[in-house]
Amino acid sequence: MAAIKTLNPKAELARAGQALAINISGARGIQDVLKTNLGPKGTMKMLVSGSGDLKITKDGNILLHEMQIQHPTASMIAKACTAQDDIIGDGTTSTVLIIGELLKQADSRIQDGLHPRIIAEGFEIAKVKATELLEEMAIRRPTPSRTELEAVARTALASKVSAPMAK
């Protein structure tokens, strides 16, 4: 019995090189949208729903939830980053930017002739090394004081709301 291949009639077929370029393009697109959001001086984005409702935010998690992302790779990155926010409570925009930059640099190395498998192995090695370094650099502290906890809370809030409101 012969195998039958079926494709969605609206689907497009891309070869390996094209598929890689398309995937990196999707990652860079979502990176471009969020890169101006980072930090306390990040810019706000205005979202307009289909019914005309306005939402103004610079919170990466909210933006990723509200945007209608069609690109499969960008959608996968958005889901990974919102999962980051669900677990940690922050870091959505930073995660998007790191992923985008890693893929941008990978694309540059691929254009130089490096095989994608070598890059993937390098990413794995870097992940292990970064985890080791973070463990070494971590500062173990006794239970923090109320003042220290308030300073941490202000820092976290400053990335979500205006600085005066965070105080």
C-alpha positions in Angstrom: 0.0 0.0 0.0 1.5 3.3 -1.0 1.8 6.2 1.4 -0.4 9.1 0.6 0.8 12.6 1.3 -1.9 15.3 1.9 -1.4 18.9 2.4 -3.8 21.6 3.4 -4.6 23.2 0.1 -3.7 26.6 1.6 -0.4 25.3 2.9 2.9 26.3 1.4 5.8 24.0 1.0 9.3 25.3 1.9 12.6 23.6 1.6 15.0 23.4 4.5 16.9 26.6 3.8 13.7 28.5 3.1 12.0 27.1 6.2 14.8 28.2 8.4 14.8 31.7 6.9 11.0 31.9 7.4 11.3 30.7 11.0 14.0 33.2 11.9 12.0 36.0 10.2 9.0 35.2 12.4 11.2 35.3 15.5 12.7 38.6 14.5 9.3 40.0 13.8 8.1 39.4 17.3 11.4 40.6 18.7 11.0 43.9 16.8 7.5 44.4 18.3 8.7 43.9 21.9 12.2 45.3 21.9 11.0 48.9 22.7 9.1 47.6 25.8 12.1 46.6 27.8 12.8 48.2 31.1 11.4 51.1 33.1 11.8 53.5 30.1 10.2 51.1 27.7 7.5 52.5 25.5 3.8 51.6 25.8 1.9 49.9 23.1 -1.8 50.6 22.2 -3.9 47.5 21.3 -7.2 48.0 19.6 -9.6 45.0 19.7 -11.9 44.1 16.9 -14.7 45.8 18.8 -12.7 49.0 19.2 -11.7 48.5 22.8 -8.3 50.1 23.7 -5.7 48.6 25.9 -2.4 50.5 26.6 0.5 48.4 28.1 4.1 47.6 27.8 3.7 44.3 29.6 5.1 41.7 27.2 2.8 39.0 28.6 -0.3 41.0 27.9 0.9 42.0 24.4 1.7 38.4 23.5 -1.7 37.2 24.8 -3.6 40.0 22.9 -1.7 40.0 19.6 -3.1 37.7 16.9 0.1 36.0 15.9 -0.3 34.0 12.7 3.3 33.0 12.1 3.8 29.4 13.6 7.3 30.1 14.9 6.4 33.5 16.4 3.3 31.8 18.0 5.5 29.1 19.5 7.9 31.7 20.9 4.9 33.6 22.3 3.6 30.5 24.0 7.0 29.7 25.5 7.4 33.3 26.8 3.9 33.4 28.3 4.7 30.1 30.0 7.8 31.8 31.4 5.6 34.6 32.8 3.1 32.1 34.3 5.9 30.3 36.1 8.2 33.2 37.2 5.8 36.2 37.0 8.0 38.3 34.7 10.6 38.1 32.0 8.4 37.7 29.0 9.9 40.6 27.0 13.4 39.6 27.9 12.8 36.0 26.9 11.5 37.1 23.5 14.5 39.4 23.0 17.0 36.6 24.0 15.3 34.1 21.6 15.3 36.6 18.8 18.9 37.5 19.3 20.0 33.8 19.5 18.2 33.1 16.2 19.6 36.2 14.6 23.1 35.2 15.5 22.5 31.6 14.5 21.3 32.9 11.1 24.5 34.8 10.7 26.6 31.7 11.5 24.5 29.6 9.1 25.1 32.1 6.3 28.8 31.6 7.1 28.4 27.9 6.4 28.0 26.5 9.9 25.6 23.6 10.1 22.4 24.2 12.3 23.1 21.0 14.3 26.4 22.5 15.5 24.7 25.7 16.5 22.0 23.7 18.4 24.8 21.7 20.2 26.5 25.0 21.1 23.2 26.3 22.5 23.0 23.3 24.7 26.6 23.7 26.0 25.9 27.4 26.6 22.8 26.6 28.6 24.6 24.2 30.9 27.5 26.7 31.4 25.1 29.6 32.0 23.3 27.6 34.6 26.5 26.6 36.3 27.7 30.3 36.4 24.4 31.5 37.8 24.6 29.0 40.6 28.2 30.1 41.3 27.3 33.8 41.2 24.1 33.5 43.3 24.4 35.3 46.6 22.9 33.4 49.5 21.2 35.8 51.9 19.4 35.4 55.2 15.7 36.3 55.3 15.5 39.8 53.7 14.2 42.8 55.7 11.0 44.6 54.9 12.9 47.4 53.3 14.8 45.0 51.0 11.5 43.3 50.0 9.9 46.7 49.2 12.8 47.6 47.0 12.5 44.3 45.1 8.7 44.9 44.7 9.3 48.5 43.4 11.8 47.2 40.9 9.3 44.6 39.6 6.4 47.0 39.6 8.4 49.7 37.7 8.5 47.4 34.7 4.7 47.0 34.8 3.4 50.5 35.7 4.8 54.1 35.7 7.7 54.7 38.2 5.7 57.1 40.4 2.9 54.6 40.7 5.4 51.8 41.7 6.6 53.9 44.6 
